[in-house]
Amino acid sequence: MGTLSLSSKGFIYFTLLGL
């Protein structure tokens, strides 16, 4: 469960950085 939450947060962060 924790891994999923971390993955989602990481993905969003990466998207924001890419933008």
N, C-alpha and C positions, 0 to 999 in steps of 0.2 A: 504493500500500500504506500509506504513512505517513498519507495523508489519511483512509483508512478507520479507522485506529487512533485518530486524533485525533477523528474524528466520533463514534466509539463512546464515547470517554472524555467528550467534551462532552455527549453525550446522557445518560449516567449522572449526570454532575454536575448537569445541569439537572433531572433527575428527583429527585435528592436535595434540591436547593434547593426544588423545588416541594412536596415532601413536608413 
